[in-house]
């Protein structure tokens, strides 16, 4: 069973309560996602560490419940 947008958003908001999350189902199958996550929690983190933090928020479901998620993790100050 794929991961719905609501489930994916809930995991990310649980990990980053201040986050603004935008999701795009790139294949229309709820199994391939693009996620833009904007949170102050990413301040001072490298791009790799931001990806790791987003991946950790999915609690092991990436690669099992959901096939792929491409993360674009930004701080509020990085948004123009």
C-alpha positions as a Markdown table, in Angstrom:
| # | Residue | x | y | z |
|---|---|---|---|---|
| 1 | Unk | 0.0 | 0.0 | 0.0 |
| 2 | Unk | 1.5 | 3.3 | -1.0 |
| 3 | Unk | 1.8 | 6.4 | 1.3 |
| 4 | Unk | -0.8 | 9.0 | 0.9 |
| 5 | Unk | 0.0 | 12.7 | 0.8 |
| 6 | Unk | -1.7 | 13.1 | 4.2 |
| 7 | Unk | 0.4 | 10.3 | 5.8 |
| 8 | Unk | 3.6 | 11.8 | 4.3 |
| 9 | Unk | 2.7 | 15.3 | 5.4 |
| 10 | Unk | 1.9 | 14.0 | 8.9 |
| 11 | Unk | 5.3 | 12.4 | 9.3 |
| 12 | Unk | 7.1 | 15.5 | 8.2 |
| 13 | Unk | 5.0 | 17.8 | 10.4 |
| 14 | Unk | 5.5 | 15.5 | 13.4 |
| 15 | Unk | 9.3 | 15.9 | 12.9 |
| 16 | Unk | 9.2 | 19.6 | 12.0 |
| 17 | Unk | 6.2 | 21.1 | 13.7 |
| 18 | Unk | 6.8 | 24.6 | 12.1 |
| 19 | Unk | 7.2 | 23.2 | 8.6 |
| 20 | Unk | 5.3 | 24.2 | 5.5 |
| 21 | Unk | 5.1 | 21.1 | 3.4 |
| 22 | Unk | 4.3 | 21.0 | -0.4 |
| 23 | Unk | 4.0 | 17.6 | -2.0 |
| 24 | Unk | 3.9 | 16.5 | -5.6 |
| 25 | Unk | 3.0 | 13.0 | -6.6 |
| 26 | Unk | 5.3 | 12.7 | -9.6 |
| 27 | Unk | 4.0 | 9.5 | -11.0 |
| 28 | Unk | 0.4 | 9.7 | -9.9 |
| 29 | Unk | 0.7 | 6.5 | -7.9 |
| 30 | Unk | 1.3 | 7.8 | -4.3 |
| 31 | Unk | 4.7 | 6.0 | -4.4 |
| 32 | Unk | 7.0 | 8.6 | -6.0 |
| 33 | Unk | 7.0 | 12.0 | -4.3 |
| 34 | Unk | 8.7 | 15.4 | -4.4 |
| 35 | Unk | 8.5 | 17.1 | -1.1 |
| 36 | Unk | 9.4 | 20.7 | -0.3 |
| 37 | Unk | 9.8 | 21.2 | 3.4 |
| 38 | Unk | 10.4 | 24.6 | 4.8 |
| 39 | Unk | 11.4 | 24.7 | 8.4 |
| 40 | Unk | 13.6 | 26.7 | 10.8 |
| 41 | Unk | 14.9 | 23.4 | 12.0 |
| 42 | Unk | 17.2 | 23.2 | 9.0 |
| 43 | Unk | 19.1 | 26.3 | 10.0 |
| 44 | Unk | 22.8 | 25.5 | 10.1 |
| 45 | Unk | 22.4 | 22.1 | 8.6 |
| 46 | Unk | 24.1 | 20.9 | 5.4 |
| 47 | Unk | 22.0 | 19.8 | 2.4 |
| 48 | Unk | 22.9 | 16.2 | 3.2 |
| 49 | Unk | 21.9 | 16.5 | 6.9 |
| 50 | Unk | 18.6 | 18.1 | 5.9 |
| 51 | Unk | 17.9 | 15.1 | 3.6 |
| 52 | Unk | 18.9 | 12.7 | 6.4 |
| 53 | Unk | 16.5 | 14.5 | 8.8 |
| 54 | Unk | 13.6 | 14.3 | 6.4 |
| 55 | Unk | 14.4 | 10.7 | 5.6 |
| 56 | Unk | 14.5 | 9.9 | 9.4 |
| 57 | Unk | 11.0 | 11.6 | 9.8 |
| 58 | Unk | 9.6 | 8.8 | 7.6 |
| 59 | Unk | 10.6 | 6.3 | 10.3 |
| 60 | Unk | 12.0 | 3.6 | 8.0 |
| 61 | Unk | 9.1 | 3.8 | 5.5 |
| 62 | Unk | 11.3 | 5.1 | 2.6 |
| 63 | Unk | 12.1 | 2.2 | 0.3 |
| 64 | Unk | 9.5 | 0.0 | 1.9 |
| 65 | Unk | 6.0 | 1.7 | 2.2 |
| 66 | Unk | 7.0 | 4.5 | -0.3 |
| 67 | Unk | 9.3 | 3.9 | -3.1 |
| 68 | Unk | 11.0 | 7.3 | -3.4 |
| 69 | Unk | 10.8 | 10.9 | -2.0 |
| 70 | Unk | 12.9 | 13.7 | -3.4 |
| 71 | Unk | 13.4 | 16.3 | -0.6 |
| 72 | Unk | 13.9 | 20.0 | -1.1 |
| 73 | Unk | 14.5 | 21.2 | 2.4 |
| 74 | Unk | 14.9 | 24.9 | 3.0 |
| 75 | Unk | 14.9 | 27.4 | 5.8 |
| 76 | Unk | 12.3 | 30.2 | 5.8 |
| 77 | Unk | 15.1 | 32.7 | 5.0 |
| 78 | Unk | 16.1 | 30.7 | 1.9 |
| 79 | Unk | 12.6 | 31.1 | 0.3 |
| 80 | Unk | 12.4 | 34.1 | -2.0 |
